[in-house]
Amino acid sequence: MTPIRSREGVALVEDAARDRALLAFDFDGTLAPHVEGRRAATMRDSTRALLRMAGILYPCAVFSGGDRADVLPRVARVPLVAVFGNHGAEPEEGAPDPRISRQVQAWAAALRAVLDGAEGVDVEQKAVGISVHYRRTLGRADVQRRLLEVASSLPGARVFGGEAVLNLAPCDLPTKGNALEALAARLGPRTVVFVGDDADEDAFRSCAVTAGIRLGPSTASAARFYLRAQSDVDELLRALVAARSRAACLGERWPQRCGAPKNGGDG
Ligand SMILES: O=P(O)(O)OC[C@H]1O[C@H](O[C@H]2O[C@H](CO)[C@@H](O)[C@H](O)[C@H]2O)[C@H](O)[C@@H](O)[C@@H]1O
């Protein structure tokens, strides 16, 4: 994996700025720093301002693991071409299939039963999936083992982890990678940049993605680049915005507005 602050990383940003590029972002842990109480997750003001500028200059989309209804107010007033919830599994419009809702209900009951009141564990039941957060529990390893054992036996569940979280999604519904492919097929970008974290390998592996940028390096990741820390997402956004502004200046759309006029005229 290559740091985004490298010659190749700079070249990726410059290429994306000159191309028909789609920028796609994971939300929790990527655009917004992780916080203990999941309801408090929010972007820094600087990230929001930069994402707004990026959304004006490029088609941008957000792929959240949470409910779409939960993430929408968190990205309010950011011009986005699409917002996906539940790791790509939630439909962009309309209510989820009631059979899925019943299945999720049954999974939640099975998981709560095995947890048996374990302190600090939060079972987040979502529109089309579940996230069990165990960041605040003392016996993390034991909770993780018990959860994984039950979750893997649940019918129809795709089980995947993140940092101190176990996620369940219906296995026949789209993943972030599938949702990204469908969006790319709709918009026809030539370059797709996906910025995500350790729970986003299916998106990094997607055939739609030209370059994945992961939060933190990992030898097991399909992402080509990495950011050192969540706070570096601002620097990446700033570079994308600056490169696009330069590319627009140098291109055909606004040539007369760029730089000092060579002949001393008023351009
Ligand atoms: O795909 P993402 O947008 O990264 O969503 C992954 C999960 O994010 C949320 O949980 C995580 O973020 C919380 C806020 O920082 C944090 O408290 C929790 O420990 C993290 O696991 C969200 O609540 C889940 O529904 C998402 O699946």
The ligand as a MOL file (V3000), in Angstrom:
LIG
                    3D

  0  0  0     0  0            999 V3000
M  V30 BEGIN CTAB
M  V30 COUNTS 27 28 0 0 0
M  V30 BEGIN ATOM
M  V30 1 O -19.8290 2.0900 6.9350 0
M  V30 2 P -19.7360 3.1720 7.9810 0
M  V30 3 O -20.4130 4.4590 7.5660 0
M  V30 4 O -18.3330 3.3640 8.4640 0
M  V30 5 O -20.5880 2.6180 9.2100 0
M  V30 6 C -20.0900 1.5830 10.0810 0
M  V30 7 C -20.9060 1.6080 11.3500 0
M  V30 8 O -20.7970 2.9600 11.8280 0
M  V30 9 C -21.4880 3.2910 13.0300 0
M  V30 10 O -20.8190 2.6970 14.1050 0
M  V30 11 C -19.4690 3.0990 14.2170 0
M  V30 12 O -19.4120 4.5200 14.4290 0
M  V30 13 C -19.9380 4.9800 15.6930 0
M  V30 14 C -19.7990 6.4940 15.7070 0
M  V30 15 O -18.4820 6.8760 15.5760 0
M  V30 16 C -19.1640 4.3280 16.8450 0
M  V30 17 O -19.7260 4.7350 18.1060 0
M  V30 18 C -19.2210 2.8100 16.7150 0
M  V30 19 O -18.3710 2.2040 17.7080 0
M  V30 20 C -18.7450 2.3780 15.3310 0
M  V30 21 O -18.9110 0.9670 15.1650 0
M  V30 22 C -22.9580 2.9070 12.9360 0
M  V30 23 O -23.5610 3.0410 14.2220 0
M  V30 24 C -23.1740 1.5040 12.3750 0
M  V30 25 O -24.5640 1.3300 12.0870 0
M  V30 26 C -22.3850 1.3150 11.0880 0
M  V30 27 O -22.5360 -0.0130 10.6050 0
M  V30 END ATOM
M  V30 BEGIN BOND
M  V30 1 2 1 2
M  V30 2 1 2 3
M  V30 3 1 2 4
M  V30 4 1 2 5
M  V30 5 1 5 6
M  V30 6 1 6 7
M  V30 7 1 7 8
M  V30 8 1 7 26
M  V30 9 1 8 9
M  V30 10 1 9 10
M  V30 11 1 9 22
M  V30 12 1 10 11
M  V30 13 1 11 12
M  V30 14 1 11 20
M  V30 15 1 12 13
M  V30 16 1 13 14
M  V30 17 1 13 16
M  V30 18 1 14 15
M  V30 19 1 16 17
M  V30 20 1 16 18
M  V30 21 1 18 19
M  V30 22 1 18 20
M  V30 23 1 20 21
M  V30 24 1 22 23
M  V30 25 1 22 24
M  V30 26 1 24 25
M  V30 27 1 24 26
M  V30 28 1 26 27
M  V30 END BOND
M  V30 END CTAB
M  END
